[in-house]
Amino acid sequence: MFVGRKLALTLAFTVLVALAFGVSCRGFFQPNVLESIVIQPPSVNFEVNATQQFSAYGTYQDGTRALISSGVVWSSDSPSITITAGGDATALSVTTAAATITGSAQGLSGTATASVIGDVTTITVSPTSATISAETSVTFTFAATPGPPNFITDDNGGTLSTLPADGIFTCSVGVNAENNPAEVCTLSSTTGASASYTVQMSYPGLSGVTINSPLVTVTVTGG
């Protein structure tokens, strides 16, 4: 009788210890919480009809970093780029501005930028030189071959450089006399202005090299 009660008490004690240990372990060993997400590649240019794979990497509470292989929700903020549930982005048309690709998981998100570039191998500019005086403007048209885009500006993937960059001679996107996209450059004053400025348009090429237009010299007249 005593042995039976002792055995029952021992078993009960063992069960209680096991339960307590289980609760303690669950409280002590917390799940490795996801703290941030980064998207790879962080920035990419790809051409029309091409596909680009994006991946989400998570940084966890313990400092480790790993690929998030499931549960990622992908989106693109541009109609020029679609993206599948697996992170495969497809270029539908040339972007006028860089698109934001977002990967989200567990309430967190990371972003990347993507641009769909056209088939540009040569950029010509018109006019090839100009003179300008205070409070006047000159319009430059940068035509692309073979395209698209047919005309390149700062708002469809091109990068316009003006030197020196003194804030007196400035350019903005507009249209030319034929209503084609162009860059309109204005000299606000001759005071403090350079004797001349150079203007050049650049655009990313499909081969990874940058396509540049010829340099244009703009001479300042008046004083």
Phi, psi and omega in degrees: 000312179297320180296321180296316179295322179297318179296318180295318178296320180296316179296318179297317179298319180297319179296316179298318178297317180297318179295317180296320180294321179296315178298317180297319180293319179295327178284328185276316183269087180285151177296150181282098190285137174288129184249331179201161181230136170237149181252136177239138352289152183286337180206137184207146168248130174216159191269166180304136180077357177277160178240139179234128178272127173251146180229149178251129177245134181253143170255129188255171186302328181274006177091355179281158180229132183209157176293133174271106190272347180210160176082010179268131177256123185254147176209157176232138181267010181237135175292348179283345183227125172255155180219137183274174178295340179267002177090014178270114181263137179240133180274123180261324181203164181296132179278144174274344175206159181299136177272154175257123176260126183241133173242125184237142177201139176052039177080002179244161179211157174227158183229157173221162176248144180218136177235137174263115184260155180270176180273086182243124177243340182216141174236125174252158182228144177220130356287168182269353173200163182199160170239151184213147177237177185300137176062029174237166183230159173226140183253128179248133178250125180250105182266137183254146176229135355278342181080171004284163357284155180281329178227135185253134174224179179293342184255011174228033175107348178277162176231115180266130178245133174233128181231140353288153181267080185256001180079358178267320175256112185229155182231150176215160183287134178208211177225156176268189183296336179267008179068026174267152178304137183204176176246126180256118184250133187234140173257115184284329182197155173271347179290118182081000181284155174285160177293334177202161178230155173245144181233136178210140177253139177235151180211140180290133178268159182297332182277000180096352177269158179269131177266126182245143172282166171298149174290138177247132177260127178249116183267133180271130178241160181086172182200000000 
